[in-house]
Amino acid sequence: MSNSGNLYFKQIPVGYMQNFCYLIGDKSKKECVVVDPAWDVDAVLSEAEKDGMKVVAGVLTHTHFDHCNGVNDLIQKIAGPVYVHEKEARHLKDIKERLLETYEGFLLKIGNVELILIHTPGHTEGSQCILVEDRLVTGDTLFVGACGRCDLPGGSELKMRESLKRLAGLKETLKVFPGHAYGDAEESTMGHEKKTNPFMRF
């Protein structure tokens, strides 16, 4: 398991759709990934640089435009790959040679920090959440007080319900970090969402 004393974790608001990017990595190794590079990649890389961190890869929670419109910019500025779920990779054919496909339970190690990728279809076929120590980055699967829409191509209400039920089985103390600032707070806990989020009341 990763050592929480080494965890580097930063939430960064970007764009006009109230998106969040995340920087996650190992402070001792001074390396991190950027989750959902979009809108202003230079600003996100500057945040990492300010903290003495080097971005070595990108990770996508899914491939909707507002979460990945900075991918081409990112791969011009870093040497590493972009991780995307195997069911989403076809949407990024133009950067195929820089993609690494993930799957349920995929383990990504940045230094001594472990990121576990959890496949949570519903918003898209290949949506995934990122579990790192006591934090869960949920992309557009789970918001504070809501969940992602299921009426776009690849969406499924049935799969979203199953994904949310699965997330509800995780520790209640787990901190939840969504892909958008749509709720009344920028983060939550699984326990709070289970009690107050109407989409988590099964």
C-alpha positions in Angstrom: 0.0 0.0 0.0 1.0 3.6 -0.6 2.4 5.7 2.2 0.0 8.6 3.0 2.9 10.7 4.1 4.1 10.7 0.4 0.7 11.4 -1.2 0.5 14.5 -3.3 -3.1 15.4 -4.2 -4.4 18.7 -5.6 -7.8 19.7 -6.9 -7.7 22.3 -9.6 -10.8 24.1 -11.1 -10.6 24.6 -14.8 -12.7 25.7 -17.7 -16.2 27.2 -17.9 -18.1 24.0 -17.2 -17.0 23.9 -13.5 -14.6 21.1 -14.2 -11.9 19.8 -11.8 -8.5 18.4 -12.9 -6.5 16.6 -10.3 -2.8 16.2 -9.7 -2.0 12.9 -7.9 1.5 11.6 -7.1 4.4 10.9 -4.7 5.9 13.9 -3.0 9.1 12.1 -2.2 9.7 11.1 -5.8 8.3 14.5 -7.0 6.2 12.8 -9.8 2.5 13.0 -10.4 -0.2 12.3 -13.0 -2.8 14.8 -14.2 -6.4 13.5 -14.1 -8.7 14.7 -16.9 -6.4 17.2 -18.6 -8.7 19.8 -20.1 -9.2 23.5 -20.9 -5.9 25.0 -19.6 -3.1 22.3 -19.5 -0.4 25.0 -19.1 -2.1 26.2 -15.9 -2.3 22.7 -14.5 1.3 22.0 -15.3 2.3 25.3 -13.7 0.5 24.2 -10.5 2.6 21.0 -10.4 5.8 22.9 -11.2 5.1 25.4 -8.4 4.9 22.5 -6.0 8.2 21.0 -7.3 6.3 18.1 -9.0 6.8 16.7 -12.5 3.8 15.4 -14.5 4.7 12.0 -15.9 1.4 10.9 -17.3 -2.3 11.7 -17.9 -5.3 9.6 -16.6 -8.8 10.0 -18.0 -12.0 9.2 -16.0 -13.8 9.2 -19.4 -13.4 10.7 -22.9 -16.1 13.4 -23.0 -14.7 16.6 -24.5 -14.8 18.7 -21.3 -12.5 16.1 -19.6 -10.0 15.4 -22.4 -9.8 18.5 -24.6 -6.2 19.1 -23.3 -4.9 15.6 -24.1 -3.1 16.7 -27.3 -1.6 19.6 -25.6 -0.4 17.4 -22.7 1.3 14.8 -24.8 3.3 17.6 -26.5 4.6 18.7 -23.1 5.3 15.4 -21.3 7.1 12.2 -22.4 4.7 9.8 -20.7 1.5 8.1 -21.7 -2.2 8.8 -21.2 -4.2 6.1 -19.4 -7.8 5.5 -20.6 -10.2 2.6 -20.0 -10.2 0.0 -22.8 -13.8 0.8 -23.7 -13.0 4.5 -24.2 -9.8 4.2 -26.2 -11.5 4.2 -29.6 -12.6 7.8 -29.0 -8.9 8.9 -29.0 -7.6 7.3 -32.2 -5.5 10.3 -33.1 -3.2 9.7 -30.2 -3.3 5.9 -30.3 0.5 5.5 -29.9 0.5 7.4 -26.6 -2.5 5.6 -25.0 -2.3 2.8 -22.4 -5.5 1.0 -21.9 -6.8 0.2 -18.4 -9.3 -2.2 -17.1 -11.1 -3.0 -13.8 -8.7 -3.1 -10.9 -5.8 -1.7 -13.0 -3.0 -0.6 -10.6 -1.0 2.5 -11.5 2.1 3.2 -9.3 3.6 6.7 -9.2 6.6 6.3 -6.9 5.2 4.6 -3.8 1.7 5.9 -4.3 -0.8 3.4 -5.7 -3.8 4.4 -7.9 -6.5 1.7 -8.3 -8.8 2.2 -11.3 -12.4 1.1 -10.7 -14.6 0.6 -13.8 -17.9 2.5 -13.2 -19.9 2.4 -16.5 -23.1 4.4 -16.7 -22.2 7.9 -17.8 -20.1 6.3 -20.5 -19.1 2.7 -21.3 -15.6 3.2 -20.0 -16.0 5.6 -17.1 -13.6 4.9 -14.3 -13.0 6.2 -10.8 -9.6 6.5 -9.2 -9.0 5.2 -5.6 -5.9 6.5 -3.9 -5.6 5.9 -0.2 -8.5 7.6 1.5 -9.7 9.5 -1.6 -11.9 8.6 -4.6 -11.8 10.7 -7.7 -15.2 10.0 -9.3 -15.2 11.9 -12.6 -18.8 12.1 -13.9 -20.0 9.0 -12.1 -20.7 10.6 -8.7 -21.1 14.2 -7.9 -21.8 15.9 -4.6 -25.5 15.4 -4.3 -26.0 14.0 -7.8 -24.7 11.6 -10.4 -23.6 11.9 -14.1 -26.3 11.9 -16.8 -27.0 8.7 -18.7 -28.7 9.9 -21.8 -25.6 10.5 -23.9 -24.0 7.9 -26.3 -22.6 5.0 -24.2 -24.7 6.0 -21.2 -26.9 3.5 -19.3 -29.2 4.1 -16.3 -29.0 0.4 -15.4 -25.2 0.4 -15.4 -25.0 3.7 -13.5 -27.3 2.3 -10.8 -25.0 -0.8 -10.5 -21.9 1.5 -10.4 -23.3 3.7 -7.7 -24.3 0.6 -5.7 -20.8 -0.6 -5.9 -19.3 2.7 -4.8 -21.8 2.8 -1.9 -20.1 -0.4 -0.7 -16.8 1.4 -0.2 -15.8 2.9 3.2 -18.0 5.6 4.4 -15.0 7.7 5.5 -13.7 7.7 1.9 -13.4 11.3 0.6 -15.2 11.9 -2.7 -13.7 14.2 -5.3 -16.0 14.7 -8.3 -15.3 15.9 -11.9 -17.4 19.0 -11.6 -18.3 21.6 -8.9 -22.0 20.9 -9.3 -22.9 20.5 -5.7 -22.8 22.7 -2.6 -19.3 21.6 -1.8 -16.1 20.7 -3.8 -15.7 17.4 -2.0 -17.7 15.0 0.2 -17.5 11.6 1.8 -19.1 8.4 0.8 -21.0 8.3 4.0 -22.5 11.7 3.4 -23.4 10.9 -0.1 -25.1 7.7 1.0 -27.2 9.7 3.5 -28.0 12.7 1.4 -27.6 12.0 -2.3 -31.0 10.9 -3.8 -29.1 8.8 -6.4 -27.4 6.8 -3.7 -30.6 5.7 -1.9 -31.2 2.3 -3.3 
